[in-house]
């Protein structure tokens, strides 16, 4: 089976399982290759973007998630965008959707379509260790200004984002 076939089959399974579970409208989850993630962040040029790489099995990721969601709620009208990118395996997509649904996430989120961690790392940034959580903070001009490895508190992210929101 080709790589494209695997990813297509996985997307169909995600959609079917989420539909049957009643989660289809709650959390929009899309498969995405890491190399496409930079394009998604650049699409929001003119805004400050925080890309958070996380996983359901990562305790630190789950600890920082409520603070990131709070930041999204507070600053969304100020030119801030939060992008959540799950590093979970495709077969764990239902866990991803259920977790995000439990937090009230209603915006587009992403699940890695890369089949190996090496592909994920190479597609995102070959200098990245692959550690989770990792957050990438991108300024209004689409420039990566900070890579944050490890869990941080709400105040840490708020300070960094607010400073970039200023004209």
OpenMM code with the backbone's topology and positions (N, CA, C; nanometers):
from openmm import Vec3, app, unit

residues = "UNK UNK UNK UNK UNK UNK UNK UNK UNK UNK UNK UNK UNK UNK UNK UNK UNK UNK UNK UNK UNK UNK UNK UNK UNK UNK UNK UNK UNK UNK UNK UNK UNK UNK UNK UNK UNK UNK UNK UNK UNK UNK UNK UNK UNK UNK UNK UNK UNK UNK UNK UNK UNK UNK UNK UNK UNK UNK UNK UNK UNK UNK UNK UNK UNK UNK UNK UNK UNK UNK UNK UNK UNK UNK UNK UNK UNK UNK UNK UNK UNK UNK UNK UNK UNK UNK UNK UNK UNK UNK UNK UNK UNK UNK UNK UNK UNK UNK UNK UNK UNK UNK UNK UNK UNK UNK UNK UNK UNK UNK UNK UNK UNK UNK UNK UNK UNK UNK UNK UNK UNK UNK UNK UNK UNK UNK UNK UNK UNK UNK UNK UNK UNK UNK UNK UNK UNK UNK UNK UNK UNK UNK UNK UNK UNK UNK UNK UNK UNK UNK UNK UNK UNK UNK UNK UNK UNK UNK UNK UNK UNK UNK UNK UNK UNK UNK UNK".split()
positions = [
    Vec3(0.0851, -0.1176, 0.0000),
    Vec3(0.0000, 0.0000, 0.0000),
    Vec3(0.0899, 0.1242, 0.0000),
    Vec3(0.0585, 0.2198, -0.0840),
    Vec3(0.1396, 0.3410, -0.0931),
    Vec3(0.1141, 0.4334, 0.0253),
    Vec3(0.2078, 0.5249, 0.0456),
    Vec3(0.1965, 0.6235, 0.1534),
    Vec3(0.0687, 0.7060, 0.1378),
    Vec3(0.0388, 0.7489, 0.0158),
    Vec3(-0.0820, 0.8291, -0.0083),
    Vec3(-0.2074, 0.7495, 0.0264),
    Vec3(-0.2063, 0.6209, -0.0057),
    Vec3(-0.3210, 0.5356, 0.0263),
    Vec3(-0.3396, 0.5219, 0.1760),
    Vec3(-0.2294, 0.5087, 0.2489),
    Vec3(-0.2364, 0.4965, 0.3949),
    Vec3(-0.2953, 0.6227, 0.4560),
    Vec3(-0.2467, 0.7375, 0.4118),
    Vec3(-0.2956, 0.8644, 0.4657),
    Vec3(-0.4426, 0.8854, 0.4298),
    Vec3(-0.4804, 0.8524, 0.3072),
    Vec3(-0.6200, 0.8662, 0.2658),
    Vec3(-0.7099, 0.7737, 0.3472),
    Vec3(-0.6664, 0.6497, 0.3633),
    Vec3(-0.7447, 0.5546, 0.4428),
    Vec3(-0.7583, 0.6037, 0.5867),
    Vec3(-0.6502, 0.6572, 0.6417),
    Vec3(-0.6539, 0.7083, 0.7792),
    Vec3(-0.7518, 0.8245, 0.7912),
    Vec3(-0.7531, 0.9134, 0.6939),
    Vec3(-0.8449, 1.0272, 0.6976),
    Vec3(-0.9900, 0.9800, 0.6947),
    Vec3(-1.0177, 0.8768, 0.6157),
    Vec3(-1.1528, 0.8219, 0.6096),
    Vec3(-1.1912, 0.7595, 0.7438),
    Vec3(-1.0973, 0.6866, 0.8040),
    Vec3(-1.1229, 0.6244, 0.9340),
    Vec3(-1.1491, 0.7314, 1.0403),
    Vec3(-1.0669, 0.8365, 1.0421),
    Vec3(-1.0864, 0.9456, 1.1387),
    Vec3(-1.2263, 1.0053, 1.1232),
    Vec3(-1.2626, 1.0356, 1.0002),
    Vec3(-1.3937, 1.0964, 0.9762),
    Vec3(-1.5061, 1.0027, 1.0195),
    Vec3(-1.4944, 0.8751, 0.9859),
    Vec3(-1.5996, 0.7784, 1.0202),
    Vec3(-1.6118, 0.7605, 1.1705),
    Vec3(-1.4988, 0.7429, 1.2384),
    Vec3(-1.5024, 0.7211, 1.3833),
    Vec3(-1.5551, 0.8450, 1.4547),
    Vec3(-1.5107, 0.9602, 1.4128),
    Vec3(-1.5583, 1.0836, 1.4762),
    Vec3(-1.7073, 1.1030, 1.4518),
    Vec3(-1.7529, 1.0694, 1.3318),
    Vec3(-1.8955, 1.0832, 1.3016),
    Vec3(-1.9789, 0.9903, 1.3889),
    Vec3(-1.9378, 0.8640, 1.3945),
    Vec3(-2.0106, 0.7653, 1.4747),
    Vec3(-2.0083, 0.8030, 1.6222),
    Vec3(-1.8961, 0.8613, 1.6684),
    Vec3(-1.8828, 0.9004, 1.8092),
    Vec3(-1.9554, 1.0301, 1.8407),
    Vec3(-2.0079, 1.0972, 1.7386),
    Vec3(-2.0773, 1.2234, 1.7605),
    Vec3(-1.9817, 1.3402, 1.7792),
    Vec3(-1.8557, 1.3221, 1.7384),
    Vec3(-1.7559, 1.4271, 1.7579),
    Vec3(-1.7270, 1.5039, 1.6291),
    Vec3(-1.7980, 1.4722, 1.5231),
    Vec3(-1.7678, 1.5298, 1.3926),
    Vec3(-1.7796, 1.6813, 1.3885),
    Vec3(-1.8687, 1.7395, 1.4608),
    Vec3(-1.8878, 1.8844, 1.4542),
    Vec3(-1.8097, 1.9568, 1.5625),
    Vec3(-1.7656, 1.8824, 1.6618),
    Vec3(-1.7042, 1.9465, 1.7769),
    Vec3(-1.5605, 1.9909, 1.7517),
    Vec3(-1.4770, 1.9022, 1.7024),
    Vec3(-1.3350, 1.9325, 1.6857),
    Vec3(-1.2935, 1.9020, 1.5422),
    Vec3(-1.2750, 2.0047, 1.4608),
    Vec3(-1.2264, 1.9790, 1.3257),
    Vec3(-1.0798, 1.9336, 1.3317),
    Vec3(-1.0521, 1.8113, 1.2887),
    Vec3(-0.9173, 1.7545, 1.2919),
    Vec3(-0.8782, 1.7169, 1.1504),
    Vec3(-0.7645, 1.7676, 1.1068),
    Vec3(-0.7193, 1.7428, 0.9703),
    Vec3(-0.5793, 1.6831, 0.9738),
    Vec3(-0.5563, 1.5813, 0.8905),
    Vec3(-0.4225, 1.5254, 0.8772),
    Vec3(-0.3346, 1.6257, 0.8030),
    Vec3(-0.2120, 1.6412, 0.8504),
    Vec3(-0.1222, 1.7394, 0.7902),
    Vec3(0.0216, 1.6922, 0.8039),
    Vec3(0.0972, 1.7024, 0.6958),
    Vec3(0.2406, 1.6738, 0.7017),
    Vec3(0.3112, 1.7940, 0.7638),
    Vec3(0.4137, 1.7677, 0.8412),
    Vec3(0.4857, 1.8752, 0.9103),
    Vec3(0.5369, 1.9813, 0.8137),
    Vec3(0.5811, 1.9389, 0.6972),
    Vec3(0.6338, 2.0366, 0.5997),
    Vec3(0.5269, 2.1375, 0.5574),
    Vec3(0.3993, 2.0999, 0.5699),
    Vec3(0.2893, 2.1894, 0.5347),
    Vec3(0.2531, 2.2843, 0.6491),
    Vec3(0.3027, 2.2534, 0.7678),
    Vec3(0.2682, 2.3333, 0.8855),
    Vec3(0.3178, 2.4774, 0.8728),
    Vec3(0.4365, 2.4954, 0.8195),
    Vec3(0.4891, 2.6318, 0.8004),
    Vec3(0.4012, 2.7120, 0.7049),
    Vec3(0.3476, 2.6454, 0.6032),
    Vec3(0.2571, 2.7137, 0.5096),
    Vec3(0.1298, 2.7589, 0.5814),
    Vec3(0.0798, 2.6735, 0.6708),
    Vec3(-0.0407, 2.7081, 0.7471),
    Vec3(-0.0126, 2.8309, 0.8343),
    Vec3(0.1030, 2.8313, 0.9016),
    Vec3(0.1394, 2.9450, 0.9874),
    Vec3(0.1578, 3.0712, 0.9038),
    Vec3(0.2189, 3.0586, 0.7874),
    Vec3(0.2424, 3.1746, 0.7003),
    Vec3(0.1109, 3.2295, 0.6447),
    Vec3(0.0118, 3.1423, 0.6310),
    Vec3(-0.1189, 3.1841, 0.5799),
    Vec3(-0.1795, 3.2931, 0.6682),
    Vec3(-0.1447, 3.2897, 0.7948),
    Vec3(-0.1970, 3.3882, 0.8886),
    Vec3(-0.1031, 3.5076, 0.9029),
    Vec3(-0.0283, 3.5375, 0.7975),
    Vec3(0.0618, 3.6518, 0.7990),
    Vec3(-0.0170, 3.7770, 0.8359),
    Vec3(0.0445, 3.8603, 0.9160),
    Vec3(-0.0237, 3.9779, 0.9686),
    Vec3(-0.0733, 3.9525, 1.1095),
    Vec3(-0.0653, 3.8263, 1.1514),
    Vec3(-0.1054, 3.7884, 1.2868),
    Vec3(0.0139, 3.7233, 1.3562),
    Vec3(0.0090, 3.7215, 1.4870),
    Vec3(0.1078, 3.6482, 1.5654),
    Vec3(0.0532, 3.5068, 1.5799),
    Vec3(0.1366, 3.4090, 1.5470),
    Vec3(0.0931, 3.2696, 1.5467),
    Vec3(0.1771, 3.1900, 1.6461),
    Vec3(0.1092, 3.1092, 1.7264),
    Vec3(0.1769, 3.0154, 1.8142),
    Vec3(0.1359, 2.8759, 1.7698),
    Vec3(0.2332, 2.7991, 1.7216),
    Vec3(0.2105, 2.6609, 1.6808),
    Vec3(0.2554, 2.5733, 1.7965),
    Vec3(0.1628, 2.4932, 1.8495),
    Vec3(0.1950, 2.4052, 1.9617),
    Vec3(0.1937, 2.2606, 1.9143),
    Vec3(0.3086, 2.1939, 1.9302),
    Vec3(0.3203, 2.0521, 1.8992),
    Vec3(0.3050, 1.9753, 2.0289),
    Vec3(0.2121, 1.8826, 2.0332),
    Vec3(0.1747, 1.8154, 2.1555),
    Vec3(0.1291, 1.6731, 2.1231),
    Vec3(0.0983, 1.5960, 2.2265),
    Vec3(0.0432, 1.4617, 2.2085),
    Vec3(-0.0412, 1.4252, 2.3305),
    Vec3(-0.1362, 1.3351, 2.3115),
    Vec3(-0.2233, 1.2951, 2.4222),
    Vec3(-0.1483, 1.2178, 2.5298),
    Vec3(-0.0390, 1.1525, 2.4940),
    Vec3(0.0392, 1.0739, 2.5903),
    Vec3(0.1413, 1.1587, 2.6653),
    Vec3(0.1509, 1.2850, 2.6338),
    Vec3(0.2516, 1.3753, 2.6927),
    Vec3(0.1884, 1.4540, 2.8086),
    Vec3(0.2282, 1.4194, 2.9298),
    Vec3(0.1738, 1.4857, 3.0481),
    Vec3(0.1992, 1.6350, 3.0503),
    Vec3(0.3215, 1.6773, 3.0151),
    Vec3(0.3526, 1.8209, 3.0131),
    Vec3(0.2684, 1.8944, 2.9091),
    Vec3(0.2412, 1.8276, 2.7982),
    Vec3(0.1575, 1.8892, 2.6938),
    Vec3(0.0187, 1.9183, 2.7489),
    Vec3(-0.0359, 1.8226, 2.8204),
    Vec3(-0.1699, 1.8384, 2.8765),
    Vec3(-0.1718, 1.9438, 2.9867),
    Vec3(-0.0606, 1.9587, 3.0589),
    Vec3(-0.0534, 2.0610, 3.1637),
    Vec3(-0.0585, 2.2016, 3.1053),
    Vec3(0.0088, 2.2241, 2.9925),
    Vec3(0.0131, 2.3596, 2.9373),
    Vec3(-0.1052, 2.3929, 2.8471),
    Vec3(-0.1794, 2.2923, 2.8030),
    Vec3(-0.2880, 2.3155, 2.7074),
    Vec3(-0.3942, 2.4141, 2.7577),
    Vec3(-0.4449, 2.4035, 2.8814),
    Vec3(-0.5467, 2.5008, 2.9244),
    Vec3(-0.4977, 2.6461, 2.9169),
    Vec3(-0.3719, 2.6705, 2.9475),
    Vec3(-0.3177, 2.8060, 2.9386),
    Vec3(-0.3126, 2.8552, 2.7948),
    Vec3(-0.2772, 2.7665, 2.7025),
    Vec3(-0.2736, 2.8045, 2.5609),
    Vec3(-0.4140, 2.8366, 2.5103),
    Vec3(-0.5109, 2.7572, 2.5515),
    Vec3(-0.6491, 2.7821, 2.5097),
    Vec3(-0.7028, 2.9117, 2.5700),
    Vec3(-0.6637, 2.9403, 2.6918),
    Vec3(-0.7014, 3.0679, 2.7553),
    Vec3(-0.6440, 3.1847, 2.6756),
    Vec3(-0.5186, 3.1709, 2.6336),
    Vec3(-0.4521, 3.2739, 2.5540),
    Vec3(-0.5273, 3.2954, 2.4224),
    Vec3(-0.5676, 3.1869, 2.3583),
    Vec3(-0.6427, 3.1966, 2.2331),
    Vec3(-0.7728, 3.2730, 2.2542),
    Vec3(-0.8435, 3.2411, 2.3607),
    Vec3(-0.9707, 3.3080, 2.3881),
    Vec3(-0.9502, 3.4568, 2.4143),
    Vec3(-0.8490, 3.4899, 2.4910),
    Vec3(-0.8268, 3.6297, 2.5303),
    Vec3(-0.7727, 3.7166, 2.4177),
    Vec3(-0.6902, 3.6592, 2.3304),
    Vec3(-0.6183, 3.7411, 2.2328),
    Vec3(-0.6615, 3.7204, 2.0874),
    Vec3(-0.7594, 3.6365, 2.0643),
    Vec3(-0.8012, 3.6072, 1.9266),
    Vec3(-0.8418, 3.7329, 1.8499),
    Vec3(-0.9060, 3.8267, 1.9164),
    Vec3(-0.9507, 3.9497, 1.8498),
    Vec3(-0.8395, 4.0538, 1.8384),
    Vec3(-0.7216, 4.0196, 1.8896),
    Vec3(-0.6082, 4.1129, 1.8858),
    Vec3(-0.5055, 4.0751, 1.7797),
    Vec3(-0.5374, 3.9775, 1.6964),
    Vec3(-0.4432, 3.9377, 1.5926),
    Vec3(-0.3558, 3.8196, 1.6321),
    Vec3(-0.4073, 3.7312, 1.7170),
    Vec3(-0.3337, 3.6132, 1.7615),
    Vec3(-0.4047, 3.4871, 1.7144),
    Vec3(-0.3252, 3.3887, 1.6703),
    Vec3(-0.3793, 3.2612, 1.6249),
    Vec3(-0.3026, 3.1487, 1.6931),
    Vec3(-0.3766, 3.0526, 1.7471),
    Vec3(-0.3181, 2.9319, 1.8056),
    Vec3(-0.3431, 2.8158, 1.7097),
    Vec3(-0.2355, 2.7453, 1.6749),
    Vec3(-0.2458, 2.6268, 1.5905),
    Vec3(-0.2000, 2.5072, 1.6730),
    Vec3(-0.2868, 2.4098, 1.6882),
    Vec3(-0.2536, 2.2876, 1.7619),
    Vec3(-0.2221, 2.1767, 1.6628),
    Vec3(-0.1057, 2.1159, 1.6806),
    Vec3(-0.0581, 2.0095, 1.5913),
    Vec3(-0.0224, 1.8884, 1.6761),
    Vec3(-0.1058, 1.7855, 1.6693),
    Vec3(-0.0842, 1.6655, 1.7502),
    Vec3(0.0177, 1.5735, 1.6835),
    Vec3(0.1140, 1.5290, 1.7634),
    Vec3(0.2154, 1.4344, 1.7160),
    Vec3(0.1734, 1.2901, 1.7433),
    Vec3(0.0473, 1.2715, 1.7828),
    Vec3(-0.0034, 1.1360, 1.8033),
    Vec3(-0.0026, 1.0603, 1.6706),
    Vec3(-0.0056, 0.9278, 1.6815),
    Vec3(-0.0150, 0.8434, 1.5624),
    Vec3(-0.1568, 0.8534, 1.5062),
    Vec3(-0.1698, 0.8300, 1.3769),
    Vec3(-0.2995, 0.8394, 1.3110),
    Vec3(-0.4023, 0.7494, 1.3788),
    Vec3(-0.3597, 0.6304, 1.4191),
    Vec3(-0.4561, 0.5378, 1.4806),
    Vec3(-0.5065, 0.5857, 1.6172),
    Vec3(-0.4440, 0.6890, 1.6744),
    Vec3(-0.4887, 0.7459, 1.8013),
    Vec3(-0.5728, 0.8715, 1.7821),
    Vec3(-0.6220, 0.8921, 1.6610),
    Vec3(-0.6960, 1.0151, 1.6301),
    Vec3(-0.8209, 1.0322, 1.7166),
    Vec3(-0.8860, 0.9237, 1.7524),
    Vec3(-1.0063, 0.9356, 1.8357),
    Vec3(-0.9688, 0.9895, 1.9732),
    Vec3(-0.8552, 0.9463, 2.0276),
    Vec3(-0.8075, 0.9995, 2.1561),
    Vec3(-0.7843, 1.1499, 2.1461),
    Vec3(-0.7261, 1.1920, 2.0338),
    Vec3(-0.6982, 1.3338, 2.0114),
    Vec3(-0.8287, 1.4125, 2.0105),
    Vec3(-0.9246, 1.3662, 1.9326),
    Vec3(-1.0525, 1.4364, 1.9211),
    Vec3(-1.1242, 1.4405, 2.0563),
    Vec3(-1.1259, 1.3288, 2.1273),
    Vec3(-1.1944, 1.3256, 2.2570),
    Vec3(-1.1282, 1.4198, 2.3573),
    Vec3(-0.9953, 1.4225, 2.3579),
    Vec3(-0.9258, 1.5116, 2.4504),
    Vec3(-0.9559, 1.6583, 2.4183),
    Vec3(-0.9439, 1.6953, 2.2919),
    Vec3(-0.9698, 1.8342, 2.2533),
    Vec3(-1.1157, 1.8716, 2.2769),
    Vec3(-1.2044, 1.7786, 2.2510),
    Vec3(-1.3462, 1.8027, 2.2761),
    Vec3(-1.3711, 1.8273, 2.4254),
    Vec3(-1.3013, 1.7528, 2.5113),
    Vec3(-1.3192, 1.7706, 2.6560),
    Vec3(-1.2739, 1.9083, 2.7031),
    Vec3(-1.1855, 1.9725, 2.6249),
    Vec3(-1.1383, 2.1066, 2.6574),
    Vec3(-1.2198, 2.2158, 2.5886),
    Vec3(-1.3154, 2.1750, 2.5071),
    Vec3(-1.4003, 2.2726, 2.4387),
    Vec3(-1.3391, 2.3307, 2.3131),
    Vec3(-1.2398, 2.2662, 2.2551),
    Vec3(-1.1761, 2.3167, 2.1333),
    Vec3(-1.2740, 2.3027, 2.0172),
    Vec3(-1.2930, 2.4134, 1.9451),
    Vec3(-1.3864, 2.4147, 1.8318),
    Vec3(-1.3181, 2.4593, 1.7020),
    Vec3(-1.1922, 2.5004, 1.7104),
    Vec3(-1.1245, 2.5506, 1.5913),
    Vec3(-1.0440, 2.4392, 1.5242),
    Vec3(-1.0044, 2.4630, 1.3997),
    Vec3(-0.9288, 2.3660, 1.3208),
    Vec3(-0.8013, 2.3250, 1.3938),
    Vec3(-0.7811, 2.1949, 1.4060),
    Vec3(-0.6594, 2.1399, 1.4642),
    Vec3(-0.6018, 2.0377, 1.3672),
    Vec3(-0.4772, 1.9986, 1.3933),
    Vec3(-0.4086, 1.9117, 1.2987),
    Vec3(-0.3477, 1.7907, 1.3686),
    Vec3(-0.3386, 1.6818, 1.2932),
    Vec3(-0.2781, 1.5570, 1.3377),
    Vec3(-0.1715, 1.5215, 1.2351),
    Vec3(-0.0559, 1.4797, 1.2846),
    Vec3(0.0535, 1.4506, 1.1919),
    Vec3(0.0170, 1.3396, 1.0947),
    Vec3(0.0479, 1.3642, 0.9691),
    Vec3(0.0289, 1.2646, 0.8645),
    Vec3(0.1618, 1.1947, 0.8352),
    Vec3(0.2702, 1.2452, 0.8931),
    Vec3(0.4012, 1.1841, 0.8740),
    Vec3(0.4011, 1.0482, 0.9434),
    Vec3(0.4574, 0.9494, 0.8774),
    Vec3(0.4512, 0.8139, 0.9304),
    Vec3(0.5598, 0.7836, 1.0328),
    Vec3(0.6671, 0.8634, 1.0338),
    Vec3(0.7731, 0.8410, 1.1319),
    Vec3(0.8082, 0.9720, 1.2013),
    Vec3(0.8689, 0.9597, 1.3188),
    Vec3(0.9146, 1.0799, 1.3899),
    Vec3(1.0225, 1.1516, 1.3103),
    Vec3(1.1085, 1.0769, 1.2415),
    Vec3(1.2133, 1.1391, 1.1601),
    Vec3(1.1540, 1.2263, 1.0501),
    Vec3(1.0453, 1.1802, 0.9889),
    Vec3(0.9788, 1.2601, 0.8862),
    Vec3(0.9178, 1.3860, 0.9471),
    Vec3(0.8606, 1.3714, 1.0649),
    Vec3(0.8027, 1.4862, 1.1350),
    Vec3(0.9100, 1.5911, 1.1626),
    Vec3(1.0209, 1.5476, 1.2186),
    Vec3(1.1308, 1.6388, 1.2529),
    Vec3(1.1885, 1.7044, 1.1285),
    Vec3(1.2172, 1.6247, 1.0260),
    Vec3(1.2750, 1.6785, 0.9022),
    Vec3(1.1802, 1.7772, 0.8356),
    Vec3(1.0506, 1.7501, 0.8411),
    Vec3(0.9529, 1.8376, 0.7772),
    Vec3(0.9330, 1.9687, 0.8504),
    Vec3(0.9536, 1.9655, 0.9812),
    Vec3(0.9319, 2.0855, 1.0614),
    Vec3(1.0595, 2.1678, 1.0732),
    Vec3(1.1629, 2.1060, 1.1293),
    Vec3(1.2908, 2.1741, 1.1496),
    Vec3(1.3937, 2.0690, 1.1899),
    Vec3(1.4882, 2.0379, 1.1011),
    Vec3(1.5871, 1.9339, 1.1310),
    Vec3(1.6688, 1.9600, 1.2579),
    Vec3(1.6732, 2.0836, 1.3059),
    Vec3(1.7479, 2.1124, 1.4286),
    Vec3(1.6644, 2.0863, 1.5542),
    Vec3(1.5337, 2.0608, 1.5368),
    Vec3(1.4448, 2.0329, 1.6492),
    Vec3(1.4728, 1.8927, 1.7009),
    Vec3(1.4771, 1.8770, 1.8311),
    Vec3(1.5078, 1.7475, 1.8930),
    Vec3(1.3910, 1.6496, 1.8855),
    Vec3(1.2722, 1.6996, 1.8612),
    Vec3(1.1532, 1.6147, 1.8603),
    Vec3(1.0836, 1.6119, 1.9954),
    Vec3(1.1380, 1.6839, 2.0941),
    Vec3(1.0796, 1.6860, 2.2286),
    Vec3(0.9435, 1.7539, 2.2273),
    Vec3(0.8550, 1.7030, 2.3115),
    Vec3(0.7216, 1.7614, 2.3280),
    Vec3(0.7018, 1.7988, 2.4736),
    Vec3(0.6274, 1.9049, 2.4991),
    Vec3(0.5691, 1.9956, 2.4010),
    Vec3(0.6751, 2.0894, 2.3436),
    Vec3(0.6489, 2.1350, 2.2239),
    Vec3(0.7299, 2.2386, 2.1609),
    Vec3(0.6336, 2.3403, 2.1008),
    Vec3(0.6637, 2.4668, 2.1220),
    Vec3(0.5829, 2.5739, 2.0644),
    Vec3(0.6715, 2.6615, 1.9779),
    Vec3(0.6178, 2.7003, 1.8643),
    Vec3(0.6858, 2.7902, 1.7716),
    Vec3(0.6075, 2.9203, 1.7688),
    Vec3(0.6761, 3.0297, 1.7956),
    Vec3(0.6106, 3.1599, 1.7957),
    Vec3(0.6567, 3.2356, 1.6710),
    Vec3(0.5583, 3.2747, 1.5904),
    Vec3(0.5838, 3.3389, 1.4616),
    Vec3(0.5271, 3.4805, 1.4670),
    Vec3(0.6079, 3.5780, 1.4238),
    Vec3(0.5624, 3.7173, 1.4300),
    Vec3(0.4690, 3.7509, 1.3136),
    Vec3(0.4231, 3.8763, 1.3111),
    Vec3(0.3265, 3.9216, 1.2105),
    Vec3(0.3802, 3.9145, 1.0676),
    Vec3(0.5117, 3.9037, 1.0536),
    Vec3(0.5745, 3.8985, 0.9212),
    Vec3(0.6038, 3.7555, 0.8778),
    Vec3(0.5602, 3.6579, 0.9580),
    Vec3(0.5815, 3.5180, 0.9244),
    Vec3(0.7175, 3.4645, 0.9632),
    Vec3(0.7903, 3.5411, 1.0456),
    Vec3(0.9244, 3.5001, 1.0868),
    Vec3(0.9175, 3.4240, 1.2201),
    Vec3(0.9820, 3.3095, 1.2239),
    Vec3(0.9916, 3.2339, 1.3480),
    Vec3(1.0813, 3.3114, 1.4439),
    Vec3(1.0254, 3.3545, 1.5564),
    Vec3(1.1031, 3.4335, 1.6510),
    Vec3(1.1458, 3.3544, 1.7740),
    Vec3(1.0772, 3.2430, 1.7997),
    Vec3(1.1135, 3.1659, 1.9180),
    Vec3(1.0633, 3.0228, 1.9062),
    Vec3(1.1498, 2.9309, 1.9473),
    Vec3(1.1120, 2.7907, 1.9615),
    Vec3(1.1207, 2.7591, 2.1102),
    Vec3(1.0099, 2.7171, 2.1683),
    Vec3(1.0022, 2.6899, 2.3112),
    Vec3(0.9854, 2.5394, 2.3305),
    Vec3(1.0843, 2.4760, 2.3928),
    Vec3(1.0783, 2.3326, 2.4169),
    Vec3(1.0495, 2.3105, 2.5647),
    Vec3(0.9496, 2.2278, 2.5924),
    Vec3(0.9100, 2.2014, 2.7301),
    Vec3(0.7894, 2.2846, 2.7680),
    Vec3(0.7178, 2.2373, 2.8684),
    Vec3(0.5952, 2.3043, 2.9121),
    Vec3(0.6254, 2.4388, 2.9764),
    Vec3(0.5423, 2.5350, 2.9446),
    Vec3(0.5505, 2.6687, 3.0042),
    Vec3(0.4123, 2.7078, 3.0548),
    Vec3(0.4098, 2.8033, 3.1419),
    Vec3(0.2854, 2.8516, 3.1994),
    Vec3(0.2219, 2.9581, 3.1090),
    Vec3(0.0959, 2.9820, 3.1310),
    Vec3(0.0184, 3.0826, 3.0590),
    Vec3(0.0907, 3.2175, 3.0542),
    Vec3(0.1403, 3.2626, 3.1694),
    Vec3(0.2036, 3.3949, 3.1781),
    Vec3(0.3247, 3.4057, 3.0851),
    Vec3(0.4013, 3.2981, 3.0735),
    Vec3(0.5191, 3.2970, 2.9866),
    Vec3(0.4771, 3.3232, 2.8416),
    Vec3(0.3783, 3.2468, 2.7948),
    Vec3(0.3337, 3.2631, 2.6565),
    Vec3(0.2661, 3.3977, 2.6356),
    Vec3(0.1869, 3.4420, 2.7314),
    Vec3(0.1167, 3.5700, 2.7183),
    Vec3(0.2161, 3.6847, 2.7011),
    Vec3(0.3196, 3.6832, 2.7833),
    Vec3(0.4214, 3.7894, 2.7748),
    Vec3(0.4865, 3.7923, 2.6367),
    Vec3(0.5239, 3.6754, 2.5858),
    Vec3(0.5885, 3.6687, 2.4550),
    Vec3(0.4974, 3.7088, 2.3406),
    Vec3(0.3733, 3.6656, 2.3456),
    Vec3(0.2783, 3.6962, 2.2394),
    Vec3(0.2375, 3.8430, 2.2422),
    Vec3(0.2054, 3.8947, 2.3594),
    Vec3(0.1611, 4.0349, 2.3710),
    Vec3(0.2697, 4.1309, 2.3202),
    Vec3(0.3953, 4.0999, 2.3487),
    Vec3(0.5040, 4.1876, 2.3018),
    Vec3(0.5091, 4.1911, 2.1486),
    Vec3(0.4703, 4.0827, 2.0835),
    Vec3(0.4706, 4.0796, 1.9370),
    Vec3(0.3443, 4.1413, 1.8768),
    Vec3(0.2388, 4.1507, 1.9563),
    Vec3(0.1138, 4.2095, 1.9075),
    Vec3(0.1200, 4.3611, 1.9015),
    Vec3(0.2126, 4.4180, 1.9787),
    Vec3(0.2257, 4.5643, 1.9788),
    Vec3(0.2738, 4.6129, 1.8430),
    Vec3(0.2178, 4.7264, 1.7976),
    Vec3(0.2581, 4.7793, 1.6641),
    Vec3(0.4014, 4.8264, 1.6611),
] * unit.nanometer
topology = app.Topology()
chain = topology.addChain("A")
for resn in residues:
    res = topology.addResidue(resn, chain)
    for name in ("N", "CA", "C"):
        topology.addAtom(name, app.Element.getBySymbol(name[0]), res)
